[in-house]
Amino acid sequence: MPDSTPVTIAPSTFDDGPVDPDELQEALDYIRPAVQADGGDIVLLGVEDGTVNLQMVGACGGCPLSMMTLKAGIERILKDRVPGVREVHASSDTPGDLDEATSGLGLGFSPA
C-alpha cells in the first residue's frame, strides 16, 4: 500500500481592502436578471466596511422568501465575485417600486 499524503485545508481568507464599486455593480448586473424574472429588482444602497446594503423592490420587496434569496443566493455570489464583501444586509423598508426605492439616492429613472 502506498504512503498516504496528509491533506490540509487552508482556512478561508478574504480581502480586507475596500470593495471595488465597478466589480460590485458588475456582480449585481449578473444577478439582476434572475430577480427581475420574478418581478423584482435590487437597489444598491451602499457599502460600509465590507457590508453591502441592498433593498429588494417590486415583487421581491414583500416576498417572505426574499431574505433566503438574499443570504443563500445574492450574498454567496457577491462574496465569490467581489473581493472585500463580507456580508449583505437588506433594508427593512419596503418601497412599492424601483422609483420609490431610488428617489433619495439620485439614481431615479425617468421615462424618455
Secondary structure by P-SEA (a helix, b strand, c coil): ccbbbbbbbccbbbbcccccaaaaaaaaaaaaaaaaaaccccccccccccbbbbbbccccccccaaaaaaaccaaaaaaaccccccbbbbbccccccccccccccccccccc
